[in-house]
Amino acid sequence: MTGHWRNMTLSEGWVQVSERILEQIKHLEETEDKDRLELVRSLSFILHVLQRSLLGWMQWVNTPDIMTKFSQKDLEQINKKLSEFTRSFVEYDLEATRLGSKRGLKTRKRVKKKKEERPEIFYV
């Protein structure tokens, strides 16, 4: 490691990596005439980026020392923005799922245990 990286905070490192990721996404968006394989590769990259971001958010939210740094107003703004984004994403998820169903995609059937059926539980 160089001295530059040793003196960098975790947040600064996250920001630098995120900026490079945004450049890569912009490059993917600007690439014309992508074939099917390139589109799938792009989708995979974008979803991994989303997953990375979500994991970062979960680490923040589950760390009281971090969350105490934000004011009530900050938390209200963050909550509003993420709520809008999530609603939009889930709406699109439904739209894509419906499209997949029209294209003949089916979900895998789960093997049910004989002794008991467990209802789906959603944790918040």
C-alpha positions in Angstrom: 0.0 0.0 0.0 1.2 3.5 -0.7 1.0 6.2 1.9 -1.8 7.8 0.0 -4.1 4.8 0.6 -3.0 4.4 4.3 -4.1 7.9 5.1 -7.4 7.6 3.3 -10.6 7.0 5.4 -12.9 4.2 4.6 -15.5 6.6 3.2 -12.9 8.3 1.0 -11.9 4.9 -0.5 -15.6 4.0 -1.0 -16.1 7.3 -2.8 -13.2 6.8 -5.1 -14.2 3.3 -6.0 -17.8 4.5 -6.5 -16.7 7.3 -8.8 -14.8 4.7 -11.0 -17.9 2.5 -11.0 -20.0 5.5 -12.2 -17.5 6.0 -15.0 -17.8 2.4 -16.0 -21.6 2.6 -15.9 -21.5 5.7 -18.1 -19.2 3.8 -20.5 -21.6 0.9 -20.6 -24.6 3.3 -21.2 -22.7 5.0 -24.1 -21.6 1.8 -25.8 -23.8 1.4 -28.9 -24.9 -1.7 -30.7 -24.3 -4.0 -27.8 -25.0 -7.6 -28.6 -27.0 -9.9 -26.2 -23.9 -11.1 -24.4 -22.7 -7.6 -23.8 -26.2 -6.6 -22.5 -26.2 -9.5 -20.1 -22.7 -8.7 -18.9 -23.8 -5.1 -18.4 -26.9 -6.2 -16.4 -24.7 -8.4 -14.2 -22.3 -5.5 -13.5 -25.1 -3.1 -12.7 -26.8 -5.5 -10.4 -23.5 -6.2 -8.6 -23.0 -2.5 -8.2 -26.5 -2.2 -6.7 -25.8 -5.1 -4.3 -22.5 -3.4 -3.2 -24.3 -0.2 -2.5 -27.1 -1.9 -0.6 -24.6 -3.8 1.6 -22.9 -0.5 2.3 -26.2 1.0 3.3 -27.0 -1.9 5.5 -23.7 -1.6 7.3 -24.4 2.1 8.0 -27.9 1.6 9.1 -26.9 -1.2 11.5 -24.1 0.8 13.1 -25.5 3.2 15.7 -22.2 5.2 15.8 -22.6 6.0 12.2 -26.3 6.8 12.3 -25.9 9.2 15.2 -23.8 11.5 12.9 -27.0 12.3 10.9 -29.5 14.8 12.0 -33.3 14.1 12.1 -33.6 16.2 8.9 -30.7 14.2 7.2 -32.5 10.9 8.1 -35.8 12.2 6.8 -34.2 13.2 3.5 -32.3 9.9 3.2 -35.5 7.9 4.0 -37.6 9.8 1.5 -35.0 9.4 -1.3 -34.4 5.7 -0.7 -38.2 5.1 -0.3 -38.8 6.7 -3.7 -36.0 4.8 -5.3 -37.0 1.5 -3.8 -40.7 1.9 -4.8 -39.6 2.7 -8.3 -37.2 -0.3 -8.4 -39.9 -2.7 -7.1 -42.4 -1.3 -9.6 -39.9 -2.0 -12.4 -39.1 -5.4 -10.9 -42.8 -6.3 -11.2 -42.9 -5.1 -14.7 -39.9 -7.2 -15.7 -41.3 -10.2 -13.9 -44.5 -9.9 -15.8 -42.5 -9.6 -19.1 -40.6 -12.7 -18.1 -43.9 -14.5 -17.4 -45.2 -13.6 -20.9 -41.9 -14.9 -22.3 -42.6 -18.3 -20.6 -40.3 -18.0 -17.6 -41.4 -19.9 -14.6 -40.2 -19.9 -11.0 -38.6 -23.0 -9.6 -40.8 -25.0 -7.4 -39.6 -25.4 -3.9 -39.5 -28.8 -2.4 -41.9 -28.7 0.5 -41.1 -30.3 3.8 -43.6 -33.0 4.8 -43.8 -32.1 8.5 -44.6 -28.4 8.2 -45.1 -25.6 5.8 -43.5 -22.4 6.8 -45.1 -19.1 5.7 -42.8 -16.6 4.1 -41.5 -14.2 6.7 -40.4 -10.7 5.9 -38.0 -9.1 8.3 -37.5 -5.4 8.6 
